């Protein structure tokens, strides 16, 4: 990486190509994703990665494709969706008549959406409930409510603005007596590598509930809101839980809520510029007030996965961490004790799409003669050590098992259960799914009884 005389930054790739980071994506390029790909290469190089490594080589292309798909709302118009989907329905003039749904409230519940947080560019999940009171003797096709909500979700967003934009767009497009939107939003609270070793009780999710209303719903105390919440209350929603739009005491994005670290980490200007170029290539204004600090925040978060040599730090944990284990974590099988440690938390970053995944790790092992049990703190440190890298779940599982194996004499089983944001923020948008991987070494690979006993003791997932 080099700095030109005028302050611009360049990165020279291994093939000899030079990227001027100050200009990546600043012109109208990016329809084919090439500007985003070049910016992603800058980010990977800034992390110390080999962009020609198998598994990483096509990452810029995959990231560009995922980001453009995940922000397609910038290139969509509500009128194109609603136009032709308004149907005449008698009994709706002047809101007269409530039998059979005519003239009354119409609600579509539990619309699963995802969006990218405008403050940190991490994906967040949305459960959307939208309703309207028809008027003018017309109704809209029900699928259009979810499609309009998706248009605005597929942009860089924050919950309250997302609710407001969906509400305003529907009110303008179908001209009903009123529109109501309630969003249940969940944001991953991804810790940094410094704090995660100090805070064993880190909470992985931040949740918020927001609403927006127009027309009949503009008054928060209107009776029609009672009807709305009566129909969705079994989803855990009540008027008292709604985050009022005028309230400013609730912090949504963890990157803005985080306490200032005593450790000053220098920010790579080339990486910051690359992120700004990505934002512009997606169709957003990187100078918009709410987004100005986003490139810095994204780079700070991404640097948690810098390909650095942490061996000395891990060796320190290894030297200090072998100790006795609680008797409750011992299981007597075939005259040999199986030690277990369940639900060790981890956070990582998928190297294929640069999207986070998180979950829990379950570890079981047998103690050979001359070895001692491993303390929970050391096991957790090993999990974090391999988690804070660009990873794939299969490799993470194997690496944890291979690290533990020589510490206890060879017999170990590791199960990793994870939720991947790439499963919800790409074309498949598979909400609620999780993945499980397993690695077995030594006796656990040959003794089916011991392996089955450990697997049956794993609790149901609680991290999603």
N, C-alpha and C positions, 0 to 999 in steps of 0.2 A: 504494500500500500504506500502511495506517495502523495505528497502535497504539491500542487502546482504553485507558481509564483503569485497567482491571483487568488489563492485561498481555496481553489477547488480541490476535490479529492479524487484520486483515481485508484482503481484496483486492477492489478495485472493478473489475469487468469493463467492457469498452467499451460494453456495452448498458445500463450503469447498475446491474446486479445486483451486490450485495455478498456476498462469501463470508466467513463467519466461520471462519477456518482452525483455530481452536482447537476447533471443534465438528464439523468435517467428518468424517462417518463414525463419530463417537463413540457414536451411538445405533445401535440395530439397524436400519440401513438397508443399502443396498448389494446386496440380492438382485437388483435390476434394474441394478446397476452405476452408479446415479446418483451415489452418494457418491464412487466412484472417479473418475468423470468430473470432478466438481467439484475433486477433489484434483489431478488431472492438469492442469486449467486453471491452478491455483495454481503448479504446477511450470513450466509453459510461460511464464506471466507472469514468474516469477522468473528465467527465462532471457532475458527481454527479447523474447520472440516475440510476434507478432501472432496471437492465437488465432482471428481471422477470416480469416487468410491461407489461400488455397486450398492444399491439401496438409496444412495444420495443422488446419483447421476441424473435421474429423472425427476428429482424432487422439485426443481424450479418449474417444470412443466405442470406437475401435479398441483402445486400450490397455486399457480396462476389460474388453472382451470377451476379449482375449488373456490378461489376468491371471486372469480367472475360469476360463477354459478351462484355463490352465496350472496352476491350483491346485485343480482339481476334486476332488482326493483328499481334501480336508477334508470334502467332502459325500458321500463314498462309504464303505461298510462292507465289510470283507473277507467277513463271513459271507454277505452277499447275493451275492457272486461265487462262493464255494465251495459254498454250499448247493445241492444238487441235482447237483453235478458230481463226487461221490464214487461210484465204481463198484466192485462186488465183483470180486475176482480171487482164484481158488483158489491155494493154495501160499504165501500170504503170512503165515500165522499164525506168530507167534513168529520171524519172519524166517527161516523154513525154505525152502530151495529157491532156486537162483540161475540156473536154466536159462531161456533165452529172456527174460531180464529180470525174471522173476517173483521177487520177494524181493530183487532186486539194486538197484543204484543207477540212478536215473533223472535225467537232466540235460537241461535246455533251455539252449542256448548262444546267445550273441550277441543278446540282447534289447536293442534300441536304445531308450533312454529319455532324457528330459531332465528336469531339475529346476531350481528357482530356488534359488540360494545364499542361505542365511539370513543371511549376514554382509553381503552387498552387493546382493542382489536381482537379480544378473545370472544368466542361464540358464547351466547347465553340462550337458555331455553325459555320458551313462552307457552303458557297455556292460556288460550284466548277464548273469552265468552263475549259474543256480540249479539245485540238485539236491536230491533227497531219497531216503531209503531207505524204501520202503513197509512197512507193517505192518498188523495187524488185518484182513487179507484185503480190502484196498481200495486203490485207486489214485485219483488225481485227474486230471481232464481236463487235458491238457498246456497248453492255452491259458490255463488259470486261473493257472498259475505266473507267466506274464508279466503277466496282468491284476492280480494281487495286487501284484507289484512296481511296476506303474504307479500304483496307488493311493497308495503312499507316496512315489513320485517326484514326483507332482503335489502337492507341498507345499513350503514353504520348508524346505530340508534342508541337511545336510552329509553327506559320504560315509559315515562310519562309522555315524552314527545311521540313515541310510537302510538300510544293510546289516543292522543289528541289528533294525530294525523289520520288514523283509521276512522275515527269518529267524524272528523270534518269531511273527509273524502266521501264517505257513505252518505252523509247528510246532503252534500252538494250533488251527488250523482243520482240518488233515487228520490230526493225531496220528500222524505217521510215527515210524520209529525214529530219524530224524535229518534235519536240513536243513542245507544248505551254500549260502552266498551269496558270490559274489565279484563285485566291482564295479570296473570300469576307468573312472575319472572324469576328465574334461578340462574345465578352467576357463579362460576367456579371461583373460589377464593384460593388462588394458587400462591403458596408461600414462596419466599426466596430461600436460597440454599443456606443463608446465614441464620435465619430465624427458625427454620424447621428443626434444626438440631437442638434449639433451646426451648421450643414450645411443643411439648408432646400432645397437647390438647387442641392443636390447631383445628379449627372448623373449616371444612372443605367447601361449603356452599353458603351463598348469601341469597336470601329470598326477599322479594318485595311484591306488594299487591297495589296496583294503581287502577284508576278509572277515569273515564271521560264521558261526558254527556252533552247532548245538544237538544234543542227544542224542548219537548216535554221532560227530558232528562236533565236539563240544564240546572234545575234546582235540585240539590242533593237530597232535600227532604221531601221531594214530590212523591205522591202515592205510587206512581208508576215504578219507582225504584224498589218499593216494597214487593211489587209483583215480580220484578226482575230477580231480586235476591231470593224470593220464595222458590223460584224455579232452579236456582243454582246453589242454594244453601247446603245441599248435601255434598257439594264439592268443597266444603270448608270455607265458604265465603260469607261474610256478614258485613253490614254497613260500617261497624266499628273498626274493622280491620283494614279498611281502605286507606291507602296513603293519600292524604289530601294534596292536591297539586300545589297548594300555596305553602305547604310545609317544606322547610329546607333543613330540618334537623336530622334527616335520615340519609346516610351515605349509601350509595348504591354500588359503585364500582370499587372493588377492593384496592385497586391501584391508587385511587384517590383517598381512600380511608386509611391506608397503611401509615403507621408511625414512621417518622423520619429515622433512617438508619444512621448510627454513629460512624459507620464506615462509608467514606466517600468513594464511589465507584466512577471512574472516568468513563464518559460516554463517547463511543466512536462516532465522529461526525459523519463519516461515510455511510454508516448503517442507519443513522437518523435520517439522512437525506434519502436513502433508498426507501425507507418506510413512507416518507412523505410522497415520494414518486408513485408508490403503490396506491396510496390513498387517492391521488389525482387520477391515476389510470383507471380506477374503479368508477370515477364519475363524481367524486366528492371534492369539495373545496378544502384543501389542507390548511387554509388560512382562516376557516370558520372558527370563531372563538372557542367553541367547545372541543375542537379537534387540534388546536395548535400544539398542545402538549402531548398528544397521542403518540407521535413517533418516538419521543424520548421515553415515555412509559413502556411502550412495546419493546424497545431495545433493552431497557433495564430488565424487564422480565425475561426476554430471550437470552440474555447473558447468563442466566442461571444455568444454562445448558452448554456453556463454553467448553470446548474440548481441551481441558487443562489437565495437568497431572496432579491428581489428588491422592496419589499413593502414600505420601508421607502422612497426610491427615488420617487416611484409613489405617495405616500402620500404627498410628498412635492409639486409635480405638482398639485395634487388635491386641496391642500390648496391655491395655488397661481393662479390657472388657471381658476376659474369661473369668467367670465367677460362678458361684453356686446359684441354682435355680429354685424357684418356689416349688414345694412338693406337689402343689395342685396341678402343675404342668407335667407331671410324670405319669405315664401309663405303663403298667407291667404287662408285657406281651412276650410269651414264650421265654420266660426267665430272663428277659432283657428289657430294660426300661427304655420306653420311647418318650422323648422330651418333645413337647409341642409348644409353639407360640403362634397364636391365631390373631388375625385382624391387625397386622402391622400395616399402617397406612403408607401409601407412596403416591408421588406425583411425578409425571414424566411428560415427555414431548415426542410425539410421533415423528420420526425422521422422514416419513413419506409425504406428509402434508403440512408439517410444522404446526400441528394442532395438538392440544394437551390431551392426555388421558390420565386417569387416576383410579385408585381403588385400594385393595387390601392384599396382603401377602400372608399366606399360612405356611408355617415351616414345621416339619417334624424330623427328628433325627435320633439315631441310636448312639450310645457312647461306647467306644471301644476301650479296651484296657489301656491305661496310661493317659487318658484324655479326661478333660473336665467339661461340665455343662457350660453353655454359652449364655451370658446374661442377656436379658431382653433389650437393654440399651444398645449392646453391640449389634444384635440382629437388626434392630431398627436402623442403626447407622449404616450397616451393609446395604439394607434396602434403599435408603436414601442415596447412598454413594452411587449405586447403579441406576437409580431412578432419575437423578439429575444429569441426564445426558440425552442427546438425540437417540431415541430407542425404538425398538419394536418389542411387543410384549413377549414374543417367543424367546428373543435373545435375553431380555431382562430376567425371565424365569430361569433360564439356563445359567446365566452368570451368577445369580444369587446362590444357586445350588453348588456350582463349582467353587465358589469362594468359601462356603461353609464346610464342604466335604473334608478338606484336609485338617480343619480345626477340631473335628470330632472323630476322625478315623474312617470316613468314607461313606457312611450310611445316612442318606438325607433325602427328603422329599420336599418339594416346594410347589405350592399352588398359588397362582396369581389370578385374581378376579378384578376386572377393570371395566370402566365405562369410558368409551372413546368418543370425543366430540366429533371426530371425523365421520362417525356413524350417523350423526344428526345434521351436520353442516355441509353435506354434499348431496348428490342427486338422490340417494336412497332415503335419506332423512328417517332413519329407523330409530324412533324414540323408545326409550325404556329398555333397550337391549344391552346385554353385557357379554363379556368374553371371559373365558377361563382357559388357562394354560397350566401344564404340569411338567415338572422335571424330576426324575428319580435317579438316584445313584446308589450303588452298593446293594445291600440287602433289599431295599425298597423296590429295586427293579426286578427282583426274582421271587420275593415272598409276597404272594397275592393277599394272604391273610393280613399281614401287617399293613400293607398299602391300603386295603379296603377299610380296615379299622380306622386309619387316620382320615381317609376321605369322608367317611360317614360322620366323623366328629366336626367337620367344617360347618359353621352356622350359615344360615341363609344370608345372602348379601344385604348390606345395610347402607352402602355407600352411594347409591344412585338417588 
